[in-house]
Amino acid sequence: MTPTQAEHALRRLAGGALEPDAELVRQAGLLLERLRRHHPASYAHSFRVTHWTMAMWRAAPAWLGCGATALLGSALHDVGKLYVPVRSLASREPLATDERRLVQAHAAAGGALLAARRFPRAIIDVAAHHHERWDGGGYPSGQAATSLAPIVRAVAAADAFTAMTEPGRSYRTPFSQEAALRELEACRGRQFDPQAVATLILAVTEEAAPAPMEALPHGRRAGFLRRVCLAACGRELMPAAF
């Protein structure tokens, strides 16, 4: 079988440092191609989240553990959106309560799909629990994310950052990277794992500095970003169905 476009993309993101299981990459590629046909925006979002998750993994490999789990867990975190109607995923209006519940069901659906395909538990957990909150109150289980593996908590932060900064969200204009990091910083210890937020700040500093900082010497960027992120906005991120 010819490798899918998604499989090639996964291998590029893995780089030479990782050798994820070939069959898992093939299965992931097939599922991602299904997601591309179902809702191209969710497919593109999945790879953006993977980009930032892998940047976090490179920044803190000992904390996040297996790189292949980081790669495939982040790439497949939204695979449950295969079961969400496109009209709900592409809605330009605020979702009604029933529709919001339908979209939020993607987490449990994704976990169940990956379990049925016999993916490793750590990858299943990323799909099933990336919308749980640090202090509880997320979905689908409402458990405190303190009980979840670091990779799940990292993908939760990368997912929110990506959703805030990526183009094409009909309900708002994209945030700058600095503004998105301020939002995450404001919600660390409540919605997000503090270490995940700190690791993402470091990853963004290393991988892609925002345009206003391009003139800064590289060594000063990290300090600048950290000072920016200390200016907490003091409001919760929506428990949105990203």
C-alpha positions, 0 to 999 in steps of 0.5 A: 500500500502506498504511504498516505500524505499524512504518513509522510507528514508524520515521518517528517515531524518525527525527524531522524531522532525517532523511529516510531512503530511502522504499523502504528504510523501507517494506522495513524496515517490512514485515520488522519486521511479520513479526518482530512476528507471529513473536515480539512480544518481539523486535519490541519489543526492536528498537525499544528498541534503535533508541531508544538507538541514535538517542540515541547518534547524536544525542550523537555524529553525526560519529562514527556517521555517517549517521543513516538507517543508524543508524535502519535498522541498529538497527531491523533488527539482529535480523531474523534471528530470523525464522528462529529457532523461537519455542520457542527465543526464548521459552524460560524455561530455559537453552538447550542447546548446540544451541539456543544455536547456533540462536539465535546463527545469527540474526546471519548469517541477518539479514545474508543476508536484508538482502543478498538484499533489497539493503539497503546494506552498512552496514545488513547489517553491523549485522545480521550483526556486532552480536554480535562482541566488541571483542577477538574471540571473538564471533559469527558470525565471531569477528573483533575488532570493532575492524575494524567500523564505529562504527555496528555497535559502537554497536548492540552496546552499545545491544543489550546495554544494552536486553537488560539493562534491558528487562522480560519476560526470563524468566531474570532481573529487569531491571537498573536503568540504572545497573547495566547501565551498570556492566556495560558499563563493566566490559567496555569494551575487552574486549567493547565498544568504549570509545567506544561505551560512553562515547557510550551513557553520555552518551545515557542521561544526556541521554535518560532519567535513572534514577529515583534521579537525577530530583531532581538538577539536569541538569548534575550527572547526567552526572557522577553517571552517570560516577562510577557507571560507574567502579565496575566489577563485574569480570565478563564479560557472557554472550555471550548470544543477546539 
